[in-house]
Amino acid sequence: MQLNVERGAPMTGKTTRLREKASAAGQDEHQIIKGSAYHKADDLELLVRHRISRGAKVICIDECSEQQIERLQSLKGDVPADLTINAVVAS
């Protein structure tokens, strides 16, 4: 698994770049997960695992917390090696 995390101040183009990555992977904007909608890191992990089980090779997540990023990092070795997760954290 490759986890690409982009951090930065609000209004610096992070979400725009995430949308471009999603588009390049053949996804539309409403397939981007909003991390802020999942208050428990476990819930976000369950959604990510569900998408993996449905064959996702690229997962894009906007508005992640650092706790969610830590949880995603712990997935390495437990998910397919060819999976790419692109995540944005606003600081």
Stockholm file with secondary structure:
# STOCKHOLM 1.0

chainA/1-91         MQLNVERGAPMTGKTTRLREKASAAGQDEHQIIKGSAYHKADDLELLVRHRISRGAKVICIDECSEQQIERLQSLKGDVPADLTINAVVAS
#=GR chainA/1-91 SS CEEEEEEECTTSSHHHHHHHHHHHTTCCGGGSEEGGGCSSHHHHHHHHHHHHHTTCSEEEEESCCHHHHHHHHTTTTSSCTTCEEEEEEEC
#=GC SS_cons        CEEEEEEECTTSSHHHHHHHHHHHTTCCGGGSEEGGGCSSHHHHHHHHHHHHHTTCSEEEEESCCHHHHHHHHTTTTSSCTTCEEEEEEEC
//
